[in-house]
Amino acid sequence: MKLYYSPASPFVRKVLVCAHECGVANDIELVPTKVVPSEPNREYGRVTPLMKLPAFERDDGLVLFDSIVICEYVDSLSKGARLFPATGDARWHALRLHALSDGILDAAVLTRYENHVRPAELRWKAWSEGQLLKVDQALDFLEANVRDLEGLTIGTISVGCALGYLDFRYPDRPWRQGRPKLAAWYESFAKRPSFEKTVPKA
Ligand SMILES: N[C@@H](CCC(=O)N[C@@H](CS)C(=O)NCC(=O)O)C(=O)O
């Protein structure tokens, strides 16, 4: 099995954390892959038409994307924890947290492209501010609903990866300020070996 990978991608990190928690990380070969929206990686386009990271190739050649699909596949192989509650409210809480965290990541990653990849004269400040407002409101939502951050699920893993990405790419926007409950939760959750082994790198 192969994971098309960059050590900076929070979506890749989500898959890797799941793989460590499920005890299958050593069964996955990492394939370093460069993606920049303004410089399409045509060779990678033969693996996945969207040319986004991550993509995952099974041993039979089937390529899976995007990250939530890969995480659920990894969970199906688990030799340890199960991260996708099968039924009931536990499932909807976990998937809702995942959707919220991916919303934070989509907004934060796109804003990073806007401010670091797009030529300075073409940047659109109101658009970036609109994206970062989504991030801030989602963080406030987590602070108000910190009781939902229970246990180890695809939801809590995704929240951890989103907060880790903000620390990595937005150190000038201190998300902990005014959100003490979320900060305390993250401090403890990020000590999991699966998180410590996957800290993002440029
Ligand atoms: N919804 C996708 C998002 C993946 C994504 O946006 N990945 C970024 C890297 S962090 C990417 O590949 N960007 C390149 C591009 O958008 O062309 C997923 O969950 O897999």
The ligand as an ORCA input file, in Angstrom:
! r2SCAN-3c Opt
* xyz 0 1
  N     -10.601     17.359      0.648
  C      -9.229     16.966      0.370
  C      -8.321     18.169      0.555
  C      -6.883     17.852      0.186
  C      -6.031     19.099     -0.034
  O      -6.541     20.216     -0.199
  N      -4.703     18.887     -0.054
  C      -3.794     19.962     -0.375
  C      -2.472     19.765      0.351
  S      -2.624     20.083      2.073
  C      -3.483     19.881     -1.859
  O      -3.316     18.806     -2.385
  N      -3.378     21.036     -2.537
  C      -3.013     21.095     -3.911
  C      -4.109     21.596     -4.786
  O      -5.157     22.043     -4.256
  O      -3.931     21.560     -5.992
  C      -8.843     15.813      1.296
  O      -9.382     15.730      2.397
  O      -8.044     14.951      0.901
*
